[in-house]
Amino acid sequence: SGDQTQEKSLLAKVQSFETFKREKTSTAFRKISSKSKKKKYDDEKEQVSINVGIMYFDQKKCELRPKWGKRLPLKIESNASYHSVLEHGLNKWKAFRKSDIQEDGVYLLLLEDGSQATFIPSHEGKEFFTDCRYREELGKSYQRICLYLCTEEDYNVSVGLCDIAEKNSESESEDQQMPQVVETTNIIKSDGVLFASQSLLGPTHVTVPVQRF
């Protein structure tokens, strides 16, 4: 009877130890899993610095080319999407290099090869662009990555959706709508009326009354 009691006590201790071991292992696994998920979330929210430049259509070479020396650093989340990079990049340029941006222009975000950054370049099918996945596929550090802003018009010309003649025609139309510069020379007539002689960038001169004394 005493031996049976000892065996039961020993068995209970073994079972208790096995239960403790399972619970300990399970708790440790949950902690590791929780840390892994937290690290992955933190990595996705990590602030990184990339570069954003300007790309334009060069009519002489008939191709898209980056503007030399035209790039700005941009701090953004590592999991930023196409639209997020485009929006923040355009705002950065409007804030620091406004003269290089067309006020009413529609802009696209391009990769270094001039293609749209909508998807990650890959042979394994289409995957929507994010900074971190692009960096992984490109094999560069974030600081060496440069994406480009390009007007939709220039991009369409480069891929044949719009011809150069049409682009130039639109530019000339805009120039014709610009206000003309007026040069004025004041003349005093003998009857006491002040006249202004206006030259509208041409040989024609007209005189109009301005003020009577």
C-alpha positions as CSV (number, residue, x, y, z in Angstrom):
1,S,0.0,0.0,0.0
2,G,2.9,2.3,0.8
3,D,4.6,1.5,-2.5
4,Q,1.4,2.3,-4.4
5,T,1.1,5.6,-2.6
6,Q,4.7,6.5,-3.5
7,E,4.1,5.5,-7.2
8,K,0.9,7.6,-7.4
9,S,2.8,10.6,-5.8
10,L,5.7,10.2,-8.3
11,L,3.3,9.9,-11.2
12,A,1.5,13.0,-10.1
13,K,4.8,14.9,-9.9
14,V,5.8,13.7,-13.4
15,Q,2.4,14.7,-14.8
16,S,2.7,18.0,-13.0
17,F,6.1,18.6,-14.5
18,E,4.9,17.7,-18.0
19,T,2.0,20.1,-17.7
20,F,4.4,22.8,-16.4
21,K,6.7,22.2,-19.3
22,R,3.9,22.4,-21.9
23,E,2.6,25.6,-20.4
24,K,6.1,27.1,-20.3
25,T,6.8,26.2,-23.9
26,S,3.4,27.6,-25.0
27,T,4.0,30.8,-23.1
28,A,7.5,31.2,-24.6
29,F,6.1,30.6,-28.1
30,R,3.4,33.2,-27.7
31,K,5.9,35.8,-26.5
32,I,8.2,35.1,-29.5
33,S,5.3,35.2,-31.9
34,S,4.1,38.5,-30.3
35,K,7.6,40.0,-30.6
36,S,7.9,38.9,-34.2
37,K,4.5,40.5,-35.1
38,K,5.5,43.7,-33.2
39,K,8.9,43.9,-35.0
40,K,7.2,43.4,-38.4
41,Y,4.7,46.2,-37.6
42,D,7.5,48.5,-36.4
43,D,9.5,47.7,-39.6
44,E,6.5,48.7,-41.7
45,K,6.1,51.9,-39.8
46,E,9.8,52.8,-39.9
47,Q,10.6,56.2,-41.3
48,V,13.1,56.0,-44.1
49,S,14.7,58.6,-46.4
50,I,14.6,58.2,-50.2
51,N,15.2,60.7,-53.1
52,V,12.6,62.2,-55.4
53,G,13.7,63.8,-58.7
54,I,12.1,65.3,-61.9
55,M,11.9,63.5,-65.2
56,Y,11.0,65.1,-68.5
57,F,10.7,64.2,-72.2
58,D,13.8,65.2,-74.1
59,Q,12.7,66.0,-77.7
60,K,16.2,65.8,-79.1
61,K,16.8,62.3,-77.8
62,C,13.1,61.3,-77.9
63,E,13.2,59.8,-74.5
64,L,12.5,60.5,-70.8
65,R,15.5,61.9,-69.0
66,P,16.0,62.9,-65.3
67,K,16.8,66.6,-64.8
68,W,20.4,66.8,-63.7
69,G,20.8,67.9,-60.1
70,K,17.1,68.0,-59.6
71,R,16.3,65.8,-56.6
72,L,15.2,66.2,-53.0
73,P,15.4,63.9,-50.0
74,L,12.0,62.6,-48.8
75,K,11.3,61.0,-45.4
76,I,8.4,58.6,-45.6
77,E,7.2,55.3,-44.1
78,S,8.9,52.2,-45.4
79,N,5.6,50.6,-46.5
80,A,4.5,53.8,-48.4
81,S,2.4,53.1,-51.5
82,Y,2.6,54.6,-55.0
83,H,0.1,57.3,-54.2
84,S,1.6,58.2,-50.8
85,V,5.1,58.7,-52.3
86,L,3.6,60.7,-55.2
87,E,1.6,63.0,-52.9
88,H,4.4,63.6,-50.4
89,G,7.0,64.0,-53.1
90,L,5.0,66.5,-55.0
91,N,4.2,68.5,-51.9
92,K,8.0,68.5,-51.1
93,W,8.8,69.9,-54.5
94,K,6.1,72.5,-54.3
95,A,7.4,73.6,-51.0
96,F,11.1,73.8,-51.9
97,R,11.4,74.0,-55.7
98,K,8.1,75.5,-56.8
99,S,9.5,76.9,-60.0
100,D,10.3,73.4,-61.3
101,I,6.7,72.2,-60.9
102,Q,3.8,73.0,-63.2
103,E,1.1,74.5,-61.0
104,D,-1.8,72.8,-62.9
105,G,0.2,69.8,-64.2
106,V,-0.9,66.2,-63.6
107,Y,2.0,64.2,-62.3
108,L,2.9,60.5,-62.2
109,L,5.5,58.6,-60.2
110,L,8.2,56.9,-62.3
111,L,11.0,54.4,-61.6
112,E,14.6,55.0,-62.7
113,D,13.9,53.3,-66.1
114,G,11.0,55.7,-66.8
115,S,8.2,53.2,-66.2
116,Q,5.3,53.9,-63.9
117,A,5.9,52.8,-60.3
118,T,2.4,51.3,-59.9
119,F,3.8,47.8,-59.7
120,I,7.1,46.2,-58.4
121,P,9.2,45.1,-61.4
122,S,9.2,41.3,-61.1
123,H,9.0,38.1,-63.2
124,E,6.7,36.5,-60.6
125,G,3.5,38.5,-61.5
126,K,2.2,41.9,-60.5
127,E,2.6,43.3,-57.0
128,F,1.6,46.8,-56.0
129,F,4.5,49.1,-55.2
130,T,5.7,49.8,-51.7
131,D,9.0,51.3,-50.7
132,C,10.2,48.3,-48.7
133,R,9.4,45.7,-51.4
134,Y,11.0,47.9,-54.1
135,R,14.1,48.2,-52.0
136,E,14.2,44.4,-51.5
137,E,13.9,43.7,-55.2
138,L,16.3,46.4,-56.2
139,G,18.9,45.5,-53.6
140,K,19.8,49.0,-52.7
141,S,19.7,51.0,-49.4
142,Y,16.9,53.5,-49.1
143,Q,19.3,56.4,-49.3
144,R,20.3,55.3,-52.8
145,I,16.8,54.9,-54.2
146,C,15.5,57.7,-56.4
147,L,11.9,57.9,-57.8
148,Y,10.8,60.6,-60.3
149,L,8.0,63.0,-60.8
150,C,6.9,63.4,-64.4
151,T,4.0,65.2,-66.0
152,E,1.4,62.9,-67.5
153,E,1.8,64.8,-70.8
154,D,5.5,64.0,-71.1
155,Y,5.0,60.4,-70.1
156,N,2.2,59.9,-72.7
157,V,4.6,61.3,-75.4
158,S,7.3,58.9,-74.3
159,V,5.0,55.8,-74.7
160,G,3.3,57.0,-77.9
161,L,0.0,58.0,-76.4
162,C,0.5,61.6,-77.5
163,D,2.7,63.0,-80.3
164,I,5.3,65.8,-80.0
165,A,3.4,68.0,-82.4
166,E,0.3,67.9,-80.3
167,K,2.4,68.7,-77.2
168,N,4.1,71.7,-78.9
169,S,0.7,72.9,-80.2
170,E,-0.7,73.0,-76.7
171,S,2.4,74.8,-75.4
172,E,2.1,77.5,-78.2
173,S,-1.6,77.9,-77.4
174,E,-0.8,78.6,-73.8
175,D,1.9,81.1,-74.8
176,Q,-0.6,83.0,-77.0
177,Q,-3.0,83.2,-74.1
178,M,-0.4,84.9,-71.9
179,P,-0.9,88.7,-71.3
180,Q,1.1,91.0,-73.6
181,V,3.7,93.3,-72.1
182,V,2.8,97.0,-72.5
183,E,5.4,99.8,-72.8
184,T,4.0,103.2,-72.0
185,T,5.4,106.7,-72.8
186,N,3.5,109.7,-71.4
187,I,3.0,112.8,-73.6
188,I,1.5,116.2,-72.7
189,K,-0.7,117.7,-75.4
190,S,-1.2,121.5,-75.8
191,D,-4.9,121.2,-74.7
192,G,-3.9,120.0,-71.3
193,V,-4.8,116.3,-71.8
194,L,-2.3,113.7,-70.7
195,F,-2.0,111.0,-73.4
196,A,-0.2,107.6,-73.1
197,S,1.5,106.0,-76.2
198,Q,1.2,102.2,-75.9
199,S,3.4,99.8,-77.8
200,L,1.9,96.2,-77.7
201,L,5.1,94.4,-78.7
202,G,4.7,95.6,-82.3
203,P,5.0,98.6,-84.6
204,T,1.5,99.8,-84.1
205,H,1.2,102.8,-81.7
206,V,-2.1,104.2,-80.3
207,T,-2.7,107.1,-78.1
208,V,-5.4,107.0,-75.4
209,P,-6.4,109.7,-72.9
210,V,-5.4,109.0,-69.3
211,Q,-6.1,112.0,-67.2
212,R,-7.3,115.6,-67.7
213,F,-5.9,118.4,-65.5
